[in-house]
Amino acid sequence: MLPTLEKGEYRFNHSMASSTWLKVGGVADVLFKPHDINELIHFLQSCTNTPKTILGNCSNVLIRDGGIEGVVIKLGRNFSTVDRISDSAIRVGAGMLNSTLCQHITSTKNENCIGGIEFIVGIPGTIGGGIKMNAGCYGKEFKDIVHSVDILLEDGTMKSLVKDEIGFKYRGSNLPQNSIVISAVLEVSEHKKEDVVNKISDIMHLRTQSQPIKERTAGSTFRNPLPLKAWQLIDQVGMRGARVGGAQFSEQHCNFMINIGNATARDFETLGNIAIQKVFEGTGIAMQWEIKIMGRYE
Ligand SMILES: Cc1cc2nc3c(=O)[nH]c(=O)nc-3n(C[C@H](O)[C@H](O)[C@H](O)COP(=O)(O)OP(=O)(O)OC[C@H]3O[C@@H](n4cnc5c(N)ncnc54)[C@H](O)[C@@H]3O)c2cc1C
């Protein structure tokens, strides 16, 4: 049962393949884009029994070919704001893309700009997805820059959590189940703009060299079984470049799966599960998916 439809934007039987980085996945029964927080609260309070899935930029998800039951929520444009709230903090909407935030901080005409968050530029997700995943690279993770977050619980109640209450862990967090990150306060510092711009461009250069970022991919497929690296294990069992249908482990970075043709979600899931099995048989290590697999089988 959906609330009165004039509040927010609804699309029915919405194909998710066009939104996901892997370019696979069936339809969402309903896609809901609230224009503002009141619409989202109204929705959560009205649709208590409908299954709901919050998604950001879909850069870390594998949506199965049968699509997603219930309502997929994507935060609209009004959840992409940035406000400087002190010398050392900004409040950012959870729907903002990491790369857009980096463009924003360097767009000032001043000699100085805020920095300390440059590592997020190469992570192609939103602030909300980055917090949920505790995304990170080059020695820094969201946990190092988040001061606090505002979330909506599944009953529509607003709650603020400081960093220690978020339960950040390696590529994950312990946010309350089905909660939605609405905004975050990030810790920043003042730097010479030239230094921030150079750092951002170095990071982008490094990524182009080491990762297939122009491909249809969802980034690292498996968590690193620390201190080991997932790519080394995949390589060791001979799965660099291995294929199932249109899904392949990248030759360039073999913990990345890429869509080389008309892959299906099943191709990706099967390929990943073969790697898990081979690595387990070969090394005794049980790799864990970093990509979030969701939805119905076709
Ligand atoms: C080319 C490429 C490179 C990548 N490199 C890195 C990297 O270096 N480091 C790294 O850590 N990751 C990397 N990733 C993976 C991915 O970009 C990150 O995990 C990213 O933070 C996911 O954000 P998203 O907005 O796309 O989330 P989605 O993929 O849409 O969702 C991921 C999870 O977050 C949840 N979620 C999304 N938004 C919210 C919200 N507002 N509130 C609560 N939960 C939410 C979803 O339910 C889902 O469980 C890479 C991916 C690609 C395609």
PDBQT file of the ligand as one rigid body, heavy atoms in Angstrom, charges set to zero:
ROOT
HETATM    1  C1  LIG A 301      35.077   1.718 -10.234  1.00  0.00    +0.000 C 
HETATM    2  C2  LIG A 301      34.759   1.504  -8.776  1.00  0.00    +0.000 A 
HETATM    3  C3  LIG A 301      35.748   1.757  -7.822  1.00  0.00    +0.000 A 
HETATM    4  C4  LIG A 301      35.469   1.582  -6.464  1.00  0.00    +0.000 A 
HETATM    5  N1  LIG A 301      36.449   1.832  -5.558  1.00  0.00    +0.000 NA
HETATM    6  C5  LIG A 301      36.196   1.697  -4.243  1.00  0.00    +0.000 A 
HETATM    7  C6  LIG A 301      37.214   1.985  -3.273  1.00  0.00    +0.000 A 
HETATM    8  O1  LIG A 301      38.317   2.382  -3.596  1.00  0.00    +0.000 OA
HETATM    9  N2  LIG A 301      36.913   1.808  -1.955  1.00  0.00    +0.000 N 
HETATM   10  C7  LIG A 301      35.684   1.385  -1.548  1.00  0.00    +0.000 A 
HETATM   11  O2  LIG A 301      35.471   1.242  -0.340  1.00  0.00    +0.000 OA
HETATM   12  N3  LIG A 301      34.695   1.110  -2.451  1.00  0.00    +0.000 NA
HETATM   13  C8  LIG A 301      34.925   1.260  -3.770  1.00  0.00    +0.000 A 
HETATM   14  N4  LIG A 301      33.938   0.988  -4.682  1.00  0.00    +0.000 N 
HETATM   15  C9  LIG A 301      32.629   0.496  -4.218  1.00  0.00    +0.000 C 
HETATM   16  C10 LIG A 301      31.572   1.608  -3.983  1.00  0.00    +0.000 C 
HETATM   17  O3  LIG A 301      31.819   2.722  -4.816  1.00  0.00    +0.000 OA
HETATM   18  C11 LIG A 301      31.500   2.060  -2.535  1.00  0.00    +0.000 C 
HETATM   19  O4  LIG A 301      31.125   1.008  -1.674  1.00  0.00    +0.000 OA
HETATM   20  C12 LIG A 301      30.488   3.207  -2.359  1.00  0.00    +0.000 C 
HETATM   21  O5  LIG A 301      30.658   3.798  -1.104  1.00  0.00    +0.000 OA
HETATM   22  C13 LIG A 301      29.033   2.769  -2.517  1.00  0.00    +0.000 C 
HETATM   23  O6  LIG A 301      28.219   3.925  -2.518  1.00  0.00    +0.000 OA
HETATM   24  P1  LIG A 301      26.854   3.970  -3.340  1.00  0.00    +0.000 P 
HETATM   25  O7  LIG A 301      26.216   5.284  -3.106  1.00  0.00    +0.000 OA
HETATM   26  O8  LIG A 301      27.081   3.615  -4.756  1.00  0.00    +0.000 OA
HETATM   27  O9  LIG A 301      26.039   2.835  -2.597  1.00  0.00    +0.000 OA
HETATM   28  P2  LIG A 301      25.136   1.668  -3.250  1.00  0.00    +0.000 P 
HETATM   29  O10 LIG A 301      25.986   0.791  -4.089  1.00  0.00    +0.000 OA
HETATM   30  O11 LIG A 301      23.930   2.257  -3.875  1.00  0.00    +0.000 OA
HETATM   31  O12 LIG A 301      24.716   0.884  -1.919  1.00  0.00    +0.000 OA
HETATM   32  C14 LIG A 301      25.696   0.208  -1.152  1.00  0.00    +0.000 C 
HETATM   33  C15 LIG A 301      25.097  -0.110   0.225  1.00  0.00    +0.000 C 
HETATM   34  O13 LIG A 301      24.865   1.114   0.930  1.00  0.00    +0.000 OA
HETATM   35  C16 LIG A 301      23.504   1.227   1.315  1.00  0.00    +0.000 C 
HETATM   36  N5  LIG A 301      23.134   2.644   1.222  1.00  0.00    +0.000 N 
HETATM   37  C17 LIG A 301      23.260   3.476   0.154  1.00  0.00    +0.000 A 
HETATM   38  N6  LIG A 301      22.840   4.707   0.465  1.00  0.00    +0.000 NA
HETATM   39  C18 LIG A 301      22.433   4.668   1.747  1.00  0.00    +0.000 A 
HETATM   40  C19 LIG A 301      21.868   5.624   2.656  1.00  0.00    +0.000 A 
HETATM   41  N7  LIG A 301      21.626   6.898   2.300  1.00  0.00    +0.000 N 
HETATM   42  N8  LIG A 301      21.562   5.217   3.914  1.00  0.00    +0.000 NA
HETATM   43  C20 LIG A 301      21.794   3.940   4.319  1.00  0.00    +0.000 A 
HETATM   44  N9  LIG A 301      22.310   2.995   3.509  1.00  0.00    +0.000 NA
HETATM   45  C21 LIG A 301      22.625   3.352   2.242  1.00  0.00    +0.000 A 
HETATM   46  C22 LIG A 301      22.728   0.326   0.335  1.00  0.00    +0.000 C 
HETATM   47  O14 LIG A 301      21.529  -0.154   0.893  1.00  0.00    +0.000 OA
HETATM   48  C23 LIG A 301      23.742  -0.804   0.125  1.00  0.00    +0.000 C 
HETATM   49  O15 LIG A 301      23.663  -1.732   1.192  1.00  0.00    +0.000 OA
HETATM   50  C24 LIG A 301      34.181   1.149  -6.051  1.00  0.00    +0.000 A 
HETATM   51  C25 LIG A 301      33.186   0.912  -7.019  1.00  0.00    +0.000 A 
HETATM   52  C26 LIG A 301      33.472   1.093  -8.359  1.00  0.00    +0.000 A 
HETATM   53  C27 LIG A 301      32.377   0.855  -9.376  1.00  0.00    +0.000 C 
ENDROOT
TORSDOF 0
